[in-house]
């Protein structure tokens, strides 16, 4: 699948891509912003995921943060190839179960460069901060403050030596790439009679990505811009999930996710006429709405089901989807089981695609992709799970995905498809008639050390 098909979540709410040096429309980057000092067990789903997950086609990476030590203060310092880390954790006061955990990291590459170690033609730097603060109360439930912030950039300066240009035209360009990301959340989890709980999260997040490319003139006196992009995106998310145990065999889970999406997008590139042409230039905000319900039923000692429904709507063009989800689990014995899952999934386009500009027959700018519907996919997964013993585990999955409503180029001579895009915003005129499929087998062997 396209990298854009992955959904990142933290503590149950959607977050931006938590990686340094990441471009828009990607699912990764050069270095993770989140240190291993902060992470707890996390879930990674690659198909037919549960009804609570939406706005994703290929997978969900649901990250969880560990709580700090609430009994004693601890400090960690480490220096590695990637960065220098400082972490601190501990209780706020004796007798209180609350705790804090914070980690800061600075680029080793930049430190080495500052003391004179040659690091190549580019100046590369990053730093990040991540934290998790746990604040339990007796009557109002448990509160948490959590988040991360990462800054990264790479600068290359043109060489004033035309002999080097002949070896590699790369040396004739000044370029700067930057990627800044942050997410700051507050959550409350309230228990009710040990039978149900309500978790509410408010999250503020944003990304800032840009790239400038300037060509040095032959007389070394002037820089001529050939490409420019600057993308700022913000998001305010309110999420609330209610989970209730009806009885020994039945559980329900329901909730909603509201997003306010802000954007300021600019992209210019050099045309054949040697003039910078604006491809995207817009700012504003829109909203998305999600709701879900799922029911887990233990039919008998061997057979259980998880059935649900997810609703997603993008207010920008009122595109929406109603997505059924279902999973069946049959235990062959206490160590082996079979699973079968189905889901209809949908996802919005990368936001800049909706605002790609072109000219109509009257030579007037317009946005041909503003009404593109959601990408959609049917997922079917058949799995076999075998716990060989207390330390070894094998899992096999056969999967099939049928993708449709995929934007492809309107030009019949152009083979572009949104399924093949790796990063950035496509600015050509698209139509949602594309199809795609993924199928295969996945085999996992796991060995537990303890």
Backbone torsions as a table, in degrees:
resi	resn	phi	psi	omega
1	UNK	NA	161.4	173.3
2	UNK	-61.2	144.4	176.8
3	UNK	-55.6	-28.6	-179.3
4	UNK	-66.0	-14.7	-176.8
5	UNK	-75.3	-6.7	-177.1
6	UNK	-90.8	138.0	175.9
7	UNK	-105.4	124.7	173.1
8	UNK	-96.1	134.3	175.3
9	UNK	-133.4	152.1	174.7
10	UNK	-136.0	125.8	-179.4
11	UNK	52.4	36.0	173.5
12	UNK	87.1	8.4	-179.3
13	UNK	-133.8	147.6	-176.4
14	UNK	-65.5	138.8	178.6
15	UNK	-130.8	162.7	172.7
16	UNK	-69.0	166.0	176.2
17	UNK	-53.3	114.2	-173.7
18	UNK	-88.9	55.0	-178.4
19	UNK	-135.8	144.6	173.6
20	UNK	-72.1	154.5	175.2
21	UNK	57.8	36.1	179.6
22	UNK	-97.9	144.6	175.7
23	UNK	-99.8	163.1	177.4
24	UNK	-63.3	144.7	178.9
25	UNK	79.9	10.6	179.0
26	UNK	-111.6	165.0	179.7
27	UNK	-111.4	-1.8	-178.7
28	UNK	-143.8	-165.0	179.7
29	UNK	-172.5	-173.1	-176.3
30	UNK	-67.2	-37.6	-173.4
31	UNK	-146.1	138.4	176.9
32	UNK	-69.0	137.5	174.9
33	UNK	-72.1	-31.5	-173.6
34	UNK	-87.8	121.8	178.2
35	UNK	-76.4	150.5	175.0
36	UNK	-61.9	-17.6	177.4
37	UNK	-61.3	-26.0	-172.9
38	UNK	-101.3	-22.9	-168.2
39	UNK	-82.8	143.0	171.8
40	UNK	-110.4	-169.2	177.3
41	UNK	-60.7	133.2	-177.9
42	UNK	-127.1	159.2	-178.2
43	UNK	-106.3	138.9	175.7
44	UNK	-129.3	113.8	-179.9
45	UNK	-110.8	135.8	-176.7
46	UNK	-114.2	1.3	178.4
47	UNK	178.9	150.2	178.7
48	UNK	49.2	47.1	-177.1
49	UNK	-76.7	165.3	-171.1
50	UNK	-64.2	166.6	-172.9
51	UNK	-66.0	-21.2	-178.5
52	UNK	-71.9	-14.6	-178.4
53	UNK	-99.0	128.6	178.3
54	UNK	-139.9	174.0	-179.4
55	UNK	59.4	45.6	178.1
56	UNK	-154.0	142.4	178.5
57	UNK	-110.0	-37.4	-169.3
58	UNK	-105.5	-25.8	-177.7
59	UNK	176.0	169.2	179.4
60	UNK	-133.3	125.9	173.5
61	UNK	-109.7	103.9	-175.1
62	UNK	-102.5	101.0	-175.2
63	UNK	-86.0	143.6	173.9
64	UNK	-126.6	144.1	-178.8
65	UNK	-103.3	140.9	177.5
66	UNK	-81.5	154.8	176.2
67	UNK	-83.1	152.1	176.6
68	UNK	-72.3	162.7	177.2
69	UNK	-63.4	119.5	-178.2
70	UNK	-96.3	12.7	179.4
71	UNK	-113.3	-34.7	178.9
72	UNK	-150.0	156.4	179.9
73	UNK	-81.9	139.2	179.1
74	UNK	-136.0	149.8	-179.2
75	UNK	-134.8	140.5	-179.0
76	UNK	-131.4	134.1	172.9
77	UNK	-129.9	135.4	178.4
78	UNK	-149.3	148.3	179.2
79	UNK	-126.6	123.7	-178.8
80	UNK	-134.0	-174.9	-179.1
81	UNK	-61.9	-36.6	-175.4
82	UNK	-83.2	-41.5	-174.9
83	UNK	-170.0	169.2	174.6
84	UNK	-100.3	121.8	-175.8
85	UNK	-106.9	141.6	169.7
86	UNK	-131.9	125.7	-179.6
87	UNK	-130.3	146.7	177.4
88	UNK	-140.6	143.3	177.6
89	UNK	-152.5	159.8	178.0
90	UNK	159.8	-179.7	179.1
91	UNK	-82.5	159.9	174.5
92	UNK	-79.7	-37.2	177.6
93	UNK	-161.1	161.0	-179.7
94	UNK	-64.7	139.5	177.9
95	UNK	83.8	-1.6	179.4
96	UNK	-114.3	133.3	-174.9
97	UNK	-79.6	-3.6	178.6
98	UNK	-68.9	157.1	-178.1
99	UNK	-155.0	165.2	175.2
100	UNK	-129.1	152.8	176.0
101	UNK	-148.0	123.9	-176.6
102	UNK	-141.1	142.8	-178.3
103	UNK	-138.9	134.4	176.0
104	UNK	-126.5	141.2	-178.3
105	UNK	-139.1	141.1	178.7
106	UNK	-127.9	146.2	-173.4
107	UNK	-62.8	126.0	173.1
108	UNK	-65.9	-36.8	-179.4
109	UNK	-58.7	-42.5	-179.4
110	UNK	-70.0	-37.5	177.2
111	UNK	-61.2	-43.7	179.7
112	UNK	-65.3	-39.0	178.9
113	UNK	-63.4	-36.8	-178.2
114	UNK	-70.0	-23.4	179.2
115	UNK	-98.1	10.2	171.4
116	UNK	100.1	2.5	178.1
117	UNK	-74.5	124.2	179.8
118	UNK	-64.3	127.5	-175.7
119	UNK	-120.4	22.7	178.7
120	UNK	93.3	-167.9	-174.2
121	UNK	-79.4	-20.9	-173.9
122	UNK	-104.1	146.9	171.3
123	UNK	-94.9	115.7	-175.0
124	UNK	-119.4	132.9	-178.2
125	UNK	-149.0	146.9	170.5
126	UNK	-154.9	157.6	172.2
127	UNK	-154.9	154.5	-178.5
128	UNK	-151.6	159.0	177.8
129	UNK	-138.1	134.5	176.1
130	UNK	-141.4	152.2	-173.6
131	UNK	-156.9	159.0	173.4
132	UNK	-148.2	118.6	-178.8
133	UNK	-116.8	123.5	-176.7
134	UNK	-109.7	125.2	-174.4
135	UNK	-131.6	87.7	179.1
136	UNK	-78.8	148.8	174.1
137	UNK	-131.8	162.6	-177.6
138	UNK	-77.7	-37.4	-172.0
139	UNK	-109.5	-30.9	-172.8
140	UNK	-98.4	1.6	-179.8
141	UNK	92.0	-165.9	-177.5
142	UNK	-102.4	130.8	177.1
143	UNK	-107.1	148.3	175.4
144	UNK	-138.6	141.4	170.3
145	UNK	-117.8	124.8	-173.9
146	UNK	-148.0	160.9	176.7
147	UNK	163.1	-174.1	180.0
148	UNK	-156.6	158.6	174.2
149	UNK	-145.7	136.4	-179.5
150	UNK	-138.0	138.6	177.9
151	UNK	-126.1	133.2	179.2
152	UNK	-150.5	145.9	176.4
153	UNK	-156.8	161.0	175.8
154	UNK	-142.0	128.8	-176.8
155	UNK	-122.4	132.7	175.3
156	UNK	-123.5	129.0	179.2
157	UNK	-103.9	137.5	178.9
158	UNK	-63.9	147.4	178.4
159	UNK	-96.2	127.1	-179.0
160	UNK	-81.9	63.4	-179.3
161	UNK	-155.1	102.8	-175.0
162	UNK	-67.1	-20.0	176.4
163	UNK	-63.6	-36.5	177.1
164	UNK	-72.2	-26.5	177.9
165	UNK	-63.9	-35.9	-178.9
166	UNK	-66.7	-30.8	177.8
167	UNK	-73.4	-39.1	-178.2
168	UNK	-158.3	115.1	-178.0
169	UNK	-62.0	-16.7	176.4
170	UNK	-52.9	-33.5	-176.1
171	UNK	-74.4	-7.4	-179.6
172	UNK	-91.4	2.0	-172.8
173	UNK	-117.6	138.5	163.6
174	UNK	-90.9	130.4	177.7
175	UNK	-141.8	149.2	175.7
176	UNK	-139.8	126.1	175.3
177	UNK	-118.4	136.1	177.0
178	UNK	-141.3	147.9	179.6
179	UNK	-146.4	112.3	179.4
180	UNK	-120.1	135.5	-173.8
181	UNK	-140.3	143.2	175.9
182	UNK	-155.5	151.0	175.6
183	UNK	-149.7	131.4	-175.8
184	UNK	-135.3	117.3	-173.1
185	UNK	-126.4	158.1	173.5
186	UNK	-134.7	132.6	-178.1
187	UNK	-130.5	155.6	174.6
188	UNK	-135.0	130.4	176.8
189	UNK	-120.3	119.8	-176.5
190	UNK	-118.6	122.6	177.7
191	UNK	-88.5	146.8	178.0
192	UNK	-128.6	104.8	173.9
193	UNK	55.2	29.0	178.5
194	UNK	58.5	14.1	179.5
195	UNK	-112.7	-17.0	-177.3
196	UNK	-158.1	163.1	175.2
197	UNK	-152.2	154.6	179.9
198	UNK	-121.2	125.9	177.5
199	UNK	-117.6	123.7	-179.3
200	UNK	-122.0	134.1	-177.2
201	UNK	-131.0	134.3	171.3
202	UNK	-116.5	125.3	-173.9
203	UNK	-129.9	134.6	171.1
204	UNK	-113.7	126.5	-177.2
205	UNK	-144.7	162.1	179.2
206	UNK	-169.6	161.0	176.4
207	UNK	-136.0	151.6	175.4
208	UNK	-136.9	114.7	-178.2
209	UNK	-127.2	143.1	177.9
210	UNK	-161.6	159.0	177.2
211	UNK	-153.5	128.5	175.7
212	UNK	-121.8	138.4	179.3
213	UNK	-132.0	116.0	-176.5
214	UNK	-121.6	132.6	-178.7
215	UNK	-95.8	128.6	178.8
216	UNK	-77.1	131.2	-179.1
217	UNK	-68.3	163.5	-176.0
218	UNK	-64.7	-22.7	178.4
219	UNK	-93.1	6.6	176.9
220	UNK	66.9	12.6	-172.5
221	UNK	-103.3	-15.8	-171.9
222	UNK	-139.2	142.8	174.2
223	UNK	-107.3	125.4	-179.6
224	UNK	-109.1	122.2	-177.0
225	UNK	-73.1	132.0	178.4
226	UNK	-116.2	-20.5	178.8
227	UNK	-153.7	142.2	179.4
228	UNK	-150.4	131.1	172.3
229	UNK	-142.6	141.3	178.3
230	UNK	-147.6	114.2	-175.8
231	UNK	-123.8	122.6	173.6
232	UNK	-121.0	125.1	179.0
233	UNK	-129.7	137.0	178.1
234	UNK	-127.1	157.4	179.9
235	UNK	-149.0	134.8	170.2
236	UNK	-115.5	121.1	-174.5
237	UNK	-120.0	130.6	170.8
238	UNK	-118.1	120.2	-177.8
239	UNK	-128.4	137.2	177.0
240	UNK	-140.4	130.0	-177.1
241	UNK	-130.7	128.7	179.5
242	UNK	-113.2	126.9	-179.8
243	UNK	-121.9	131.5	-177.1
244	UNK	-138.1	135.8	173.2
245	UNK	-93.7	108.2	-177.7
246	UNK	-72.9	-44.4	177.1
247	UNK	-161.9	-168.0	-175.4
248	UNK	-64.4	-20.1	-175.0
249	UNK	-113.1	-8.2	-172.8
250	UNK	-133.2	132.1	173.7
251	UNK	-132.1	145.6	175.3
252	UNK	-125.9	153.8	179.6
253	UNK	-145.0	127.5	-178.6
254	UNK	-145.2	157.7	-179.4
255	UNK	178.9	-177.7	178.6
256	UNK	-142.1	159.6	177.4
257	UNK	-137.8	120.5	177.8
258	UNK	-113.9	130.2	179.6
259	UNK	-124.4	132.6	165.1
260	UNK	-103.4	120.9	-174.5
261	UNK	-107.8	117.0	175.7
262	UNK	-105.4	148.5	-177.4
263	UNK	-151.9	144.1	170.1
264	UNK	-140.2	108.1	-166.8
265	UNK	-125.8	132.8	177.5
266	UNK	-141.0	130.6	174.0
267	UNK	-142.2	127.7	176.8
268	UNK	-132.1	145.5	177.0
269	UNK	-145.8	157.0	-176.2
270	UNK	-77.4	128.0	178.6
271	UNK	-90.8	175.6	179.1
272	UNK	-61.7	-24.0	-179.8
273	UNK	-81.9	6.8	179.8
274	UNK	65.1	28.9	178.1
275	UNK	-122.3	139.6	176.9
276	UNK	-69.2	124.9	179.5
277	UNK	-108.8	132.7	177.9
278	UNK	-79.0	123.2	179.3
279	UNK	-99.9	-35.9	177.0
280	UNK	-141.0	133.1	175.6
281	UNK	-156.3	97.3	-176.4
282	UNK	-155.7	157.5	170.4
283	UNK	-151.0	151.9	-178.3
284	UNK	160.9	-158.6	177.4
285	UNK	-154.0	159.4	176.5
286	UNK	-148.6	-172.5	-176.2
287	UNK	-138.2	156.2	168.9
288	UNK	-132.4	150.5	-176.5
289	UNK	-129.7	132.9	175.4
290	UNK	-133.9	143.9	174.4
291	UNK	-143.9	150.7	-178.0
292	UNK	-151.2	158.0	173.7
293	UNK	-146.0	133.8	175.0
294	UNK	-141.0	147.6	-175.6
295	UNK	-128.6	123.2	177.1
296	UNK	-104.9	124.3	-175.2
297	UNK	-128.2	123.2	174.9
298	UNK	-90.3	94.1	-173.2
299	UNK	-64.5	-46.4	174.0
300	UNK	-150.7	-169.1	-175.7
301	UNK	-64.0	-23.1	-176.8
302	UNK	-108.1	-26.6	-170.6
303	UNK	-114.5	129.8	176.2
304	UNK	-138.9	154.5	-179.1
305	UNK	-131.7	154.8	171.8
306	UNK	-135.3	109.4	-174.9
307	UNK	-118.4	137.1	-178.0
308	UNK	-157.3	177.1	-179.2
309	UNK	-144.0	136.1	178.3
310	UNK	-124.0	138.3	177.1
311	UNK	-118.2	134.5	178.8
312	UNK	-135.8	136.5	177.2
313	UNK	-142.8	134.5	172.1
314	UNK	-102.8	117.6	-175.1
315	UNK	-71.4	-24.4	-177.6
316	UNK	-50.9	-44.8	177.9
317	UNK	-131.7	13.9	178.0
318	UNK	59.3	27.9	171.6
319	UNK	-77.5	142.9	-175.6
320	UNK	-150.3	167.4	178.2
321	UNK	-149.8	141.2	171.3
322	UNK	-111.2	117.5	-166.4
323	UNK	-118.6	108.3	174.6
324	UNK	-75.8	144.2	176.7
325	UNK	-134.9	144.6	178.8
326	UNK	-154.8	143.5	177.1
327	UNK	-143.0	144.4	-178.9
328	UNK	-129.3	134.1	178.8
329	UNK	-128.6	127.5	-180.0
330	UNK	-123.9	121.1	-180.0
331	UNK	-86.9	114.3	177.0
332	UNK	-69.9	-40.8	173.3
333	UNK	-159.7	-171.5	-173.7
334	UNK	-70.5	-7.3	179.1
335	UNK	-118.3	-10.7	-175.6
336	UNK	-131.3	142.6	175.1
337	UNK	-151.0	157.2	175.8
338	UNK	-111.1	144.0	177.6
339	UNK	-132.6	148.2	175.6
340	UNK	-138.1	125.5	-178.7
341	UNK	-129.6	147.2	175.1
342	UNK	-137.4	144.1	173.9
343	UNK	-156.7	144.0	167.8
344	UNK	-100.4	126.5	-174.5
345	UNK	-127.5	151.5	179.9
346	UNK	-141.5	163.5	-179.1
347	UNK	-157.7	145.1	176.2
348	UNK	-74.7	162.9	173.9
349	UNK	-74.7	156.8	168.6
350	UNK	-52.3	132.4	-164.2
351	UNK	-55.9	-34.7	-178.1
352	UNK	-67.0	-22.9	-179.4
353	UNK	-62.3	-35.5	-179.1
354	UNK	-65.7	-22.2	-172.9
355	UNK	-111.1	14.2	176.0
356	UNK	-59.8	131.6	-176.3
357	UNK	-102.9	143.8	171.1
358	UNK	-150.7	176.5	-178.9
359	UNK	-107.7	141.5	177.4
360	UNK	-87.9	-170.9	-176.5
361	UNK	-64.5	-23.0	178.6
362	UNK	-91.5	10.8	179.1
363	UNK	64.2	32.0	178.4
364	UNK	-109.8	135.6	179.2
365	UNK	-65.8	138.6	172.5
366	UNK	-151.3	170.3	-176.3
367	UNK	-113.9	95.7	-173.2
368	UNK	-70.3	-17.1	-174.9
369	UNK	-101.7	10.8	-172.3
370	UNK	-65.6	-23.7	-177.2
371	UNK	-108.6	21.2	177.7
372	UNK	-60.5	133.5	176.6
373	UNK	-75.6	178.6	179.1
374	UNK	-71.0	143.8	166.4
375	UNK	-67.0	145.1	-178.8
376	UNK	-138.0	157.5	179.5
377	UNK	-155.6	138.5	167.6
378	UNK	-91.2	130.5	177.0
379	UNK	-115.3	135.7	171.5
380	UNK	-133.4	128.4	-177.4
381	UNK	-134.1	127.5	174.1
382	UNK	-113.8	125.5	-174.8
383	UNK	-128.8	153.0	174.6
384	UNK	-129.2	129.2	-175.0
385	UNK	-123.9	129.7	-176.9
386	UNK	-135.7	113.1	171.6
387	UNK	-86.8	98.2	-175.0
388	UNK	-60.6	-45.8	175.5
389	UNK	-155.6	-164.7	-177.3
390	UNK	-71.3	-9.6	-175.2
391	UNK	-120.4	-12.3	-175.4
392	UNK	-126.8	145.5	-173.1
393	UNK	-148.0	134.7	176.9
394	UNK	-124.7	135.3	177.6
395	UNK	-134.8	131.1	177.7
396	UNK	-122.3	134.0	177.7
397	UNK	-130.5	135.1	169.6
398	UNK	-106.6	126.1	-173.0
399	UNK	-129.7	152.2	174.9
400	UNK	-144.0	133.6	175.5
401	UNK	-127.7	129.0	174.3
402	UNK	-112.6	112.0	-177.5
403	UNK	-100.2	139.5	179.3
404	UNK	-147.6	176.0	-171.7
405	UNK	60.7	26.5	-175.3
406	UNK	-83.4	127.3	177.2
407	UNK	-66.5	129.9	174.1
408	UNK	-131.1	167.0	-178.1
409	UNK	-66.3	142.6	174.6
410	UNK	-74.5	-19.4	177.9
411	UNK	-76.8	116.8	-175.9
412	UNK	-67.0	-16.2	177.0
413	UNK	-89.9	-0.8	-178.0
414	UNK	-108.6	127.2	-177.0
415	UNK	-93.7	14.4	-177.1
416	UNK	-62.6	138.7	172.8
417	UNK	-140.8	143.3	178.0
418	UNK	-63.6	-18.5	177.0
419	UNK	-68.7	-20.8	-174.7
420	UNK	-104.0	-0.7	-177.0
421	UNK	-76.5	136.5	-177.2
422	UNK	-101.0	-30.1	176.5
423	UNK	-167.0	171.8	176.5
424	UNK	78.1	-177.1	-179.3
425	UNK	-112.1	125.9	174.5
426	UNK	-76.2	137.2	-176.3
427	UNK	-115.8	11.1	177.7
428	UNK	-88.3	166.9	-179.4
429	UNK	-76.9	129.7	-172.8
430	UNK	-122.7	159.5	172.2
431	UNK	-137.5	144.2	-172.8
432	UNK	-91.1	63.8	179.3
433	UNK	-119.8	7.0	-176.9
434	UNK	-79.2	154.3	177.3
435	UNK	-127.5	161.4	175.6
436	UNK	-161.0	163.3	176.0
437	UNK	-151.1	146.2	173.1
438	UNK	-129.0	136.2	176.5
439	UNK	-154.2	155.3	179.6
440	UNK	162.5	-165.5	-179.8
441	UNK	-128.5	141.6	177.0
442	UNK	-122.4	130.5	-178.6
443	UNK	-121.6	126.5	-179.0
444	UNK	-124.0	129.6	171.0
445	UNK	-116.8	130.4	-177.0
446	UNK	-128.4	134.1	178.3
447	UNK	-122.7	119.2	178.0
448	UNK	-86.1	131.6	-177.3
449	UNK	-79.6	-27.6	-178.3
450	UNK	-127.2	NA	NA
